[in-house]
Amino acid sequence: MTIAKDSSTDEIIHGNDLRGMDDFYIKTTSFECPYEPCKIKATPCSFTMKHVNQSYFRYGDKHKDGCGIHDPRYKNNHTSNDERKHNSPPAPVISLLKIDVKPRGGVKNARSSKNENHKDEKKANEHPVSSSSIKPVVDYYINNSNHNEQLSIPPYGTRSYKDTFQLIFYKNNIRYYKPAIYYGVVQSNIRLHEDSDKHCITFLARDKKTQKPFTLEIDVSDWNKSQKDVFWKEYEKQRKEADRYYKGLKDKRNAKKYLTVFFFGMPDENDKFLFKTNHFKLVYVAFLGKFESSYNDSNYYIENDLSVSSLNEQPISLSDIDHKNHEYNIETSLDFSSPLPEPEPEPEPEPEPEPEPEPEPEPEPEPIKSSLKENTETVEMKSKVWGRLKKIITFFKK
């Protein structure tokens, strides 16, 4: 988790994204510390395909006074080894997340999007810290307790970090319906196919009765080769680390770190257990410890309780959840004691049964005509013998 700022655009760049970016851009761009009082040089490293380690930014000089790296709160937060090793500062608060969104069509929607973009650009000018990746946004969220800062995501408007981040959990009749930065613990025993154009990640949150889990479908068909390679390698790195950790625990309920996926995406309209995304910079996989997250109920509703048309008219609240803020504690919403089983291998096709030998045909009965002929000859012979016997008997009587 290392970051720097593009000095020409003021956009915050995450170190993990470097390898998926254009080499010419990286070599011709000047990167610096994102904190205004500091601005020391940041050097991009390990960003070509030949490198084994993940790409990152390295700071050779000491950060100046006023830089966020000197904030005492930062030292007590969940910083990574990479940040300490490469002398990277913490992520500042991002006020604008730039994403590429295809037009939805329709005059009304197009005009609405244009107006929304104008408002968001105006808001961004007031706080010009922007990024096209959710990674620095996530880094700020998990390392800071203040989630009331505003985040603009054109064309979806501006909301607080608290309302933008949504933990995925299951509750009877729950239905997520808004685009948001969703996150949750995922299974570490499911591998992704490196050459696939579509990845499916399974969350531990699931329907307790049917055992149907929430899943994330990532369409990577439009990603370039470098982006596909970066995502797959980073996912496998984090997954293997988590898998080793879980297997070393005697009781998984005592886990203190979790394989977590953050993504900006949309819930599927037809399948309430399915989320979708297709942006390289809008998916973030990390093996994390517990962090403080804000309770949020603004991105879902309970079916049969509220109609979709009334969602924007009144806030949604769950009567049986009375806390406003809670620690990201998996034990309260996800059950580590009964994780989903590893997917079973496809059964081998059963061998086709050998054909039973056909029974030998019974001998065909001889024609009836032949049998009658034999019977006639036998009767004639018996008659001749009986005639001779009668002559002999008559002779002896005389």
MARLO-490927 format. One record per residue (C-alpha): y, x, z; residue in one letter; residue number from 1. Coordinates in steps of 0.1 Angstrom, whole numbers. Last residue first. Layout:
N
> c2 | c1 | c3 | residu | num
> Y | X | Z | A | NUM
...
***
This chain:
398
> c2 | c1 | c3 | residu | num
> -1240 | -568 | -380 | K | 398
> -1216 | -562 | -351 | K | 397
> -1216 | -525 | -359 | F | 396
> -1201 | -531 | -394 | F | 395
> -1174 | -555 | -381 | T | 394
> -1161 | -529 | -356 | I | 393
> -1159 | -503 | -383 | I | 392
> -1140 | -526 | -406 | K | 391
> -1115 | -536 | -378 | K | 390
> -1108 | -499 | -370 | L | 389
> -1100 | -492 | -407 | R | 388
> -1074 | -520 | -407 | G | 387
> -1058 | -508 | -374 | W | 386
> -1053 | -473 | -390 | V | 385
> -1037 | -488 | -420 | K | 384
> -1013 | -510 | -399 | S | 383
> -1003 | -480 | -378 | K | 382
> -993 | -461 | -409 | M | 381
> -972 | -490 | -422 | E | 380
> -954 | -493 | -389 | V | 379
> -945 | -456 | -388 | T | 378
> -932 | -456 | -424 | E | 377
> -908 | -486 | -415 | T | 376
> -894 | -468 | -384 | N | 375
> -886 | -437 | -404 | E | 374
> -868 | -457 | -431 | K | 373
> -848 | -476 | -405 | L | 372
> -836 | -443 | -390 | S | 371
> -824 | -430 | -424 | S | 370
> -803 | -461 | -430 | K | 369
> -786 | -458 | -396 | I | 368
> -771 | -425 | -405 | P | 367
> -777 | -397 | -381 | E | 366
> -754 | -395 | -351 | P | 365
> -728 | -368 | -352 | E | 364
> -735 | -339 | -329 | P | 363
> -710 | -337 | -301 | E | 362
> -680 | -316 | -308 | P | 361
> -676 | -285 | -287 | E | 360
> -649 | -290 | -262 | P | 359
> -615 | -274 | -270 | E | 358
> -607 | -244 | -249 | P | 357
> -577 | -251 | -226 | E | 356
> -545 | -236 | -239 | P | 355
> -531 | -208 | -218 | E | 354
> -503 | -221 | -195 | P | 353
> -468 | -208 | -205 | E | 352
> -457 | -181 | -181 | P | 351
> -430 | -193 | -157 | E | 350
> -396 | -182 | -165 | P | 349
> -382 | -157 | -140 | E | 348
> -361 | -174 | -114 | P | 347
> -323 | -165 | -115 | E | 346
> -315 | -142 | -86 | P | 345
> -303 | -159 | -54 | E | 344
> -266 | -158 | -47 | P | 343
> -261 | -141 | -14 | E | 342
> -260 | -167 | 14 | P | 341
> -228 | -184 | 25 | L | 340
> -217 | -172 | 58 | P | 339
> -229 | -189 | 90 | S | 338
> -217 | -169 | 120 | S | 337
> -185 | -161 | 101 | F | 336
> -173 | -197 | 103 | D | 335
> -138 | -201 | 90 | L | 334
> -109 | -221 | 106 | S | 333
> -106 | -210 | 142 | T | 332
> -128 | -179 | 139 | E | 331
> -107 | -165 | 111 | I | 330
> -77 | -158 | 132 | N | 329
> -45 | -152 | 113 | Y | 328
> -24 | -157 | 144 | E | 327
> -8 | -190 | 149 | H | 326
> 26 | -207 | 145 | N | 325
> 35 | -244 | 148 | K | 324
> 6 | -255 | 170 | H | 323
> -3 | -292 | 173 | D | 322
> -31 | -295 | 149 | I | 321
> -49 | -328 | 156 | D | 320
> -20 | -349 | 144 | S | 319
> -19 | -332 | 110 | L | 318
> 16 | -332 | 95 | S | 317
> 29 | -340 | 60 | I | 316
> 67 | -340 | 56 | P | 315
> 82 | -372 | 40 | Q | 314
> 95 | -382 | 6 | E | 313
> 80 | -354 | -15 | N | 312
> 44 | -364 | -8 | L | 311
> 51 | -401 | -14 | S | 310
> 40 | -401 | -50 | S | 309
> 8 | -383 | -42 | V | 308
> -4 | -411 | -20 | S | 307
> -9 | -405 | 17 | L | 306
> -38 | -411 | 40 | D | 305
> -66 | -418 | 15 | N | 304
> -66 | -381 | 7 | E | 303
> -51 | -357 | 32 | I | 302
> -23 | -337 | 18 | Y | 301
> -17 | -301 | 8 | Y | 300
> 10 | -275 | 1 | N | 299
> 34 | -284 | 29 | S | 298
> 11 | -280 | 59 | D | 297
> 19 | -244 | 69 | N | 296
> 12 | -226 | 102 | Y | 295
> 29 | -192 | 100 | S | 294
> 8 | -161 | 99 | S | 293
> 5 | -132 | 123 | E | 292
> -20 | -106 | 112 | F | 291
> -57 | -99 | 118 | K | 290
> -71 | -68 | 102 | G | 289
> -72 | -64 | 65 | L | 288
> -95 | -55 | 36 | F | 287
> -73 | -62 | 6 | A | 286
> -74 | -80 | -27 | V | 285
> -41 | -90 | -44 | Y | 284
> -38 | -113 | -74 | V | 283
> -4 | -122 | -90 | L | 282
> 2 | -89 | -108 | K | 281
> -27 | -94 | -133 | F | 280
> -18 | -131 | -140 | H | 279
> -45 | -156 | -149 | N | 278
> -48 | -180 | -119 | T | 277
> -70 | -209 | -109 | K | 276
> -81 | -227 | -78 | F | 275
> -112 | -248 | -74 | L | 274
> -123 | -269 | -44 | F | 273
> -102 | -299 | -54 | K | 272
> -120 | -301 | -88 | D | 271
> -101 | -323 | -112 | N | 270
> -65 | -312 | -110 | E | 269
> -74 | -275 | -103 | D | 268
> -52 | -260 | -76 | P | 267
> -26 | -236 | -90 | M | 266
> -21 | -200 | -85 | G | 265
> -3 | -171 | -67 | F | 264
> -30 | -150 | -52 | F | 263
> -40 | -134 | -19 | F | 262
> -76 | -123 | -13 | V | 261
> -89 | -112 | 20 | T | 260
> -119 | -91 | 30 | L | 259
> -117 | -93 | 68 | Y | 258
> -112 | -71 | 98 | K | 257
> -117 | -78 | 135 | K | 256
> -152 | -90 | 133 | A | 255
> -167 | -102 | 166 | N | 254
> -181 | -134 | 151 | R | 253
> -201 | -111 | 128 | K | 252
> -224 | -103 | 157 | D | 251
> -243 | -70 | 156 | K | 250
> -217 | -56 | 133 | L | 249
> -226 | -27 | 109 | G | 248
> -234 | -51 | 81 | K | 247
> -199 | -65 | 83 | Y | 246
> -183 | -31 | 80 | Y | 245
> -204 | -19 | 51 | R | 244
> -197 | -51 | 32 | D | 243
> -159 | -48 | 39 | A | 242
> -158 | -13 | 25 | E | 241
> -179 | -24 | -5 | K | 240
> -156 | -53 | -12 | R | 239
> -124 | -32 | -9 | Q | 238
> -136 | -7 | -34 | K | 237
> -152 | -33 | -57 | E | 236
> -120 | -53 | -59 | Y | 235
> -99 | -21 | -66 | E | 234
> -123 | -11 | -93 | K | 233
> -124 | -45 | -110 | W | 232
> -86 | -49 | -108 | F | 231
> -78 | -15 | -122 | V | 230
> -104 | -17 | -150 | D | 229
> -92 | -51 | -162 | K | 228
> -56 | -39 | -161 | Q | 227
> -65 | -8 | -181 | S | 226
> -84 | -27 | -207 | K | 225
> -55 | -52 | -213 | N | 224
> -54 | -86 | -197 | W | 223
> -55 | -117 | -219 | D | 222
> -91 | -126 | -211 | S | 221
> -86 | -120 | -174 | V | 220
> -90 | -156 | -163 | D | 219
> -94 | -156 | -125 | I | 218
> -112 | -186 | -110 | E | 217
> -108 | -189 | -73 | L | 216
> -134 | -208 | -53 | T | 215
> -134 | -231 | -23 | F | 214
> -170 | -235 | -9 | P | 213
> -195 | -263 | -12 | K | 212
> -216 | -263 | 19 | Q | 211
> -223 | -300 | 15 | T | 210
> -217 | -309 | 51 | K | 209
> -195 | -281 | 63 | K | 208
> -172 | -283 | 32 | D | 207
> -161 | -247 | 26 | R | 206
> -138 | -219 | 38 | A | 205
> -157 | -186 | 32 | L | 204
> -140 | -181 | -1 | F | 203
> -159 | -174 | -34 | T | 202
> -143 | -153 | -62 | I | 201
> -150 | -162 | -98 | C | 200
> -141 | -138 | -125 | H | 199
> -135 | -146 | -162 | K | 198
> -134 | -122 | -192 | D | 197
> -164 | -103 | -179 | S | 196
> -169 | -66 | -186 | D | 195
> -169 | -54 | -150 | E | 194
> -191 | -82 | -137 | H | 193
> -180 | -91 | -102 | L | 192
> -202 | -86 | -71 | R | 191
> -207 | -112 | -44 | I | 190
> -217 | -99 | -10 | N | 189
> -182 | -96 | 4 | S | 188
> -175 | -133 | 6 | Q | 187
> -139 | -142 | 8 | V | 186
> -113 | -146 | 35 | V | 185
> -82 | -166 | 26 | G | 184
> -50 | -166 | 7 | Y | 183
> -28 | -190 | -13 | Y | 182
> 6 | -180 | -26 | I | 181
> 18 | -214 | -39 | A | 180
> 15 | -239 | -67 | P | 179
> 12 | -273 | -51 | K | 178
> -18 | -297 | -48 | Y | 177
> -42 | -287 | -21 | Y | 176
> -65 | -316 | -12 | R | 175
> -80 | -322 | 23 | I | 174
> -104 | -351 | 26 | N | 173
> -121 | -337 | 57 | N | 172
> -106 | -303 | 66 | K | 171
> -113 | -270 | 50 | Y | 170
> -91 | -239 | 51 | F | 169
> -71 | -219 | 26 | I | 168
> -41 | -203 | 42 | L | 167
> -9 | -211 | 24 | Q | 166
> 21 | -188 | 19 | F | 165
> 51 | -203 | 2 | T | 164
> 62 | -226 | 31 | D | 163
> 64 | -198 | 57 | K | 162
> 79 | -174 | 31 | Y | 161
> 107 | -199 | 28 | S | 160
> 111 | -219 | -4 | R | 159
> 130 | -216 | -37 | T | 158
> 122 | -233 | -69 | G | 157
> 91 | -235 | -90 | Y | 156
> 105 | -222 | -122 | P | 155
> 111 | -196 | -110 | P | 154
> 97 | -182 | -77 | I | 153
> 126 | -178 | -52 | S | 152
> 116 | -166 | -17 | L | 151
> 138 | -174 | 13 | Q | 150
> 133 | -156 | 47 | E | 149
> 119 | -179 | 74 | N | 148
> 87 | -159 | 78 | H | 147
> 100 | -135 | 105 | N | 146
> 68 | -121 | 121 | S | 145
> 66 | -91 | 97 | N | 144
> 38 | -69 | 85 | N | 143
> 16 | -96 | 69 | I | 142
> 45 | -112 | 50 | Y | 141
> 62 | -80 | 39 | Y | 140
> 30 | -66 | 24 | D | 139
> 23 | -100 | 7 | V | 138
> 57 | -99 | -11 | V | 137
> 51 | -62 | -20 | P | 136
> 17 | -73 | -36 | K | 135
> 30 | -105 | -52 | I | 134
> 41 | -86 | -83 | S | 133
> 70 | -92 | -106 | S | 132
> 94 | -80 | -79 | S | 131
> 130 | -87 | -68 | S | 130
> 156 | -77 | -42 | V | 129
> 189 | -90 | -56 | P | 128
> 198 | -112 | -26 | H | 127
> 229 | -132 | -37 | E | 126
> 221 | -125 | -73 | N | 125
> 186 | -139 | -67 | A | 124
> 201 | -172 | -56 | K | 123
> 221 | -175 | -88 | K | 122
> 190 | -166 | -108 | E | 121
> 171 | -193 | -89 | D | 120
> 197 | -219 | -96 | K | 119
> 198 | -211 | -133 | H | 118
> 160 | -210 | -135 | N | 117
> 158 | -245 | -119 | E | 116
> 183 | -258 | -144 | N | 115
> 162 | -244 | -173 | K | 114
> 129 | -257 | -158 | S | 113
> 144 | -292 | -155 | S | 112
> 156 | -291 | -191 | R | 111
> 121 | -280 | -202 | A | 110
> 104 | -306 | -181 | N | 109
> 125 | -334 | -194 | K | 108
> 122 | -324 | -230 | V | 107
> 84 | -321 | -229 | G | 106
> 62 | -291 | -229 | G | 105
> 48 | -271 | -200 | R | 104
> 64 | -239 | -211 | P | 103
> 43 | -208 | -203 | K | 102
> 51 | -191 | -170 | V | 101
> 56 | -154 | -167 | D | 100
> 63 | -146 | -130 | I | 99
> 93 | -130 | -113 | K | 98
> 92 | -132 | -75 | L | 97
> 128 | -132 | -61 | L | 96
> 139 | -127 | -25 | S | 95
> 116 | -98 | -15 | I | 94
> 119 | -87 | 21 | V | 93
> 115 | -50 | 23 | P | 92
> 80 | -34 | 19 | A | 91
> 74 | -7 | 45 | P | 90
> 83 | 29 | 36 | P | 89
> 58 | 53 | 19 | S | 88
> 52 | 87 | 34 | N | 87
> 21 | 93 | 12 | H | 86
> -3 | 97 | 41 | K | 85
> 14 | 72 | 64 | R | 84
> 16 | 45 | 37 | E | 83
> -19 | 53 | 24 | D | 82
> -34 | 50 | 59 | N | 81
> -22 | 14 | 60 | S | 80
> 3 | -3 | 82 | T | 79
> -7 | -32 | 104 | H | 78
> 25 | -34 | 125 | N | 77
> 34 | -13 | 156 | N | 76
> 51 | 14 | 136 | K | 75
> 71 | -11 | 116 | Y | 74
> 87 | -26 | 147 | R | 73
> 102 | 8 | 155 | P | 72
> 122 | 7 | 122 | D | 71
> 123 | 43 | 109 | H | 70
> 104 | 35 | 77 | I | 69
> 129 | 8 | 70 | G | 68
> 155 | 34 | 60 | C | 67
> 187 | 34 | 79 | G | 66
> 186 | 71 | 86 | D | 65
> 172 | 90 | 57 | K | 64
> 135 | 93 | 46 | H | 63
> 122 | 129 | 47 | K | 62
> 114 | 142 | 12 | D | 61
> 81 | 143 | -7 | G | 60
> 76 | 106 | -11 | Y | 59
> 44 | 96 | -30 | R | 58
> 38 | 64 | -49 | F | 57
> 3 | 52 | -56 | Y | 56
> -25 | 48 | -81 | S | 55
> -60 | 42 | -68 | Q | 54
> -83 | 73 | -68 | N | 53
> -106 | 82 | -97 | V | 52
> -80 | 94 | -121 | H | 51
> -90 | 95 | -158 | K | 50
> -74 | 61 | -164 | M | 49
> -39 | 74 | -157 | T | 48
> -17 | 63 | -127 | F | 47
> -29 | 89 | -101 | S | 46
> 7 | 95 | -88 | C | 45
> 42 | 79 | -92 | P | 44
> 68 | 101 | -75 | T | 43
> 94 | 84 | -53 | A | 42
> 129 | 101 | -50 | K | 41
> 151 | 93 | -19 | I | 40
> 171 | 61 | -20 | K | 39
> 179 | 60 | 17 | C | 38
> 208 | 38 | 28 | P | 37
> 199 | 12 | 2 | E | 36
> 162 | 8 | 11 | Y | 35
> 140 | 6 | -20 | P | 34
> 130 | 43 | -20 | C | 33
> 133 | 56 | -55 | E | 32
> 117 | 55 | -89 | F | 31
> 132 | 69 | -121 | S | 30
> 116 | 56 | -152 | T | 29
> 106 | 76 | -183 | T | 28
> 71 | 86 | -172 | K | 27
> 62 | 52 | -158 | I | 26
> 75 | 33 | -188 | Y | 25
> 57 | 56 | -213 | F | 24
> 24 | 51 | -193 | D | 23
> 26 | 13 | -196 | D | 22
> 15 | -5 | -165 | M | 21
> -20 | -13 | -152 | G | 20
> -23 | 21 | -135 | R | 19
> 10 | 16 | -117 | L | 18
> 1 | -18 | -101 | D | 17
> -15 | -3 | -69 | N | 16
> 18 | 15 | -62 | G | 15
> 38 | -17 | -59 | H | 14
> 70 | -18 | -78 | I | 13
> 102 | -34 | -64 | I | 12
> 127 | -43 | -91 | E | 11
> 162 | -27 | -89 | D | 10
> 163 | -28 | -127 | T | 9
> 174 | 8 | -135 | S | 8
> 163 | 24 | -102 | S | 7
> 128 | 9 | -103 | D | 6
> 121 | 7 | -66 | K | 5
> 92 | 21 | -47 | A | 4
> 61 | 9 | -29 | I | 3
> 29 | 21 | -13 | T | 2
> 0 | 0 | 0 | M | 1
***
